Amino acid sequence: MRGSVAVSVGGMVALAAAVGVSRFVFTPILPVMCAALGLSSGQAGLIASANFLGYLLGALLAAVPFLPGSRRGWLLGALAVSGATTAAMGVVSSLGWFLVLRFAGGAASAFVLVLASALVLDRLAAAGRLGLSSVHFAGVGVGIAVSALVVSGLLAAGADWRMLWLVVGSVVLGAVVVVGLLMPGEGVRPVVAGGGRVRSGLAPGLGRLLVGYGLVGFGYVVTATFLVAIVRSCEAARGIEPVVWLVVGLTAVPSVAVWARLGSVFGLRLASSLACVVEAVGVAASVGWPSAAGVLVAAALLGGTFMGLTALGLAEARVLAAANPRPAFALMTAAFGVGQVAGPVLAGVLSDRTGGFGAASLLAAAALVAAAVVVGARSRLVAAA
């Protein structure tokens, strides 16, 4: 039991550092960088998309059925790269270097998510403790909350954008030690889940799940990238800028457990469909309800769903490809990444042309509704069968 808890907490720390902090801290730092460097919304969106492109390619690489060494070794190495590239953002100032560093950091975060999830879920399944997976996935919300507190505190102390990146990068690097202590050693062996022959082709039903997951990636990412910038541009909501990202993180922490419970009651697919609709409401509220209350609702609904959707999707992928789940996790992460790459660039371009994020956010909300339909249609087919 103690081993299962330690592995779950280790996974939580890994996701908190590589995803919650390294990947998503760009959102609260973005307005400060734009003000200091004169970045346009299009350039900011390009930097975000570089990170997500790296995330996409990292997920595809993590899908390779044979990697030398152990999952633990690759996990710790990717976590170290994540911290180093995050800190390095504070020592460069050109758009080209921002793109390179965020690309590399995105690839590292995908490796951490795929390998940590495969390692943790395999261990918990073997111990009959899959209920502890909510602890693992809560790490993203914990990391977002930590990054929000760190950034807000540093800004209140007068830190510039460079110091923000250096400090949060150091936090991620510190997590390498913690994860190394909590994650058990495996010895050097091929990184192949299932212990033998790798099946070829998609598991039945996985293709439709990948489509829905890609739409979710596009649907959430506009708000997840530009929420703090949206708040800063809204006079009625500007006063809550220091707390809005914290709300996202705090609501994300229990969200996985909540949606897992709903998934056990209604089924993973139907729970995913409902989560898509709830998130669509939040995304639309971020621009359609221009007030402090509207932004807080948007933050709470975004935080309360996006990691729940991730966990539900990966859990369903594990059911569909139980014999060898790691490639399925990687394909799911890659599908999510395709949507993420398109979202920030499109939102940045539309913002530069229209003067706001309204059009892009409403398009993202529509994508989430479409995802709900895709997932819901699959649920009905399964029920009919």
Secondary structure, DSSP 8 states (H G I E B T S, - for coil): -HHHHHHHHHHHHHHIIIIIITTTTHHHHHHHHHHHHT--HHHHHHHHHHHHHHHHHHHHHHT-S--SS-HHHHHHHHHHHHHHHHHHTTS--SHHHHHHHHHHHHHHHHHHHHHHHHHHHHHHHHHT-GGGHHHHHTHHHHHHHHHHHHHHHHHHTT--HHHHHHHHHHHHHHHHHHHHHHS----S----TTSS----S--TTHHHHHHHHHHHHHHHHHHHHHHHHHHHH-TTTGGGHHHHHHHHHHHHHHHHHHHHHHHHHH-HHHHHHHHHHHHHHHHHHHHHS-SHHHHHHHHHHHHTTHHHHHHHHHHHHHHHTTTSHHHHHHHHHHHHHHHHHHHHHHHHHHHHHHSSSHHHHHHHHHHHHHHHHHHHHHHHHHHH-
